[in-house]
Amino acid sequence: MIRGSCLCGKIRYQIDGTLGPAGHCHCSMCRKAHGAAFGTYSRVRWRDFRFTSGEDQVRRYASSPGIARSFCGSCGSTLQYLTESTSESFALALGTLDDDPGVRPVSHIFVGSKAPWFEITDTLPQYAGDG
């Protein structure tokens, strides 16, 4: 079991399964949603995920056609990246985890639009687009 929550703690969730590969996304929308140089996400199967409290606090923002981002309506914590075309899973913002997910980032994506003030210094593969 892997647990997570938003900043204010109103939203809590649990994952009963393994996470997919994790990666750092440097696209401008992820940077703005996270208020950081990049967002770090991992795929989670819906069947392995459940809210344990605060599901009524979850809000969604349609950031582009077929894409929604969920966040806490109280504190604003970014939670999920949801795509209409991938209904069996979603991308979870790993910064909301309370436990070790057992995965580590494997790449940087959308580095073609990374923040000019941030220098990538690790040796993970870098992709101009989504890899």
Protein Blocks (a to p, Z undefined) as FASTA:
>chain_A
ZZdddfkomaccddedddddddddfbfklmmmnopabdcdddddfklgccfehklmpccd
dfbghiacdddfklopafbdcdfklmmbccddfklpcbdehiacfbdehklmgcfkbccf
bfbdcdfblZZ
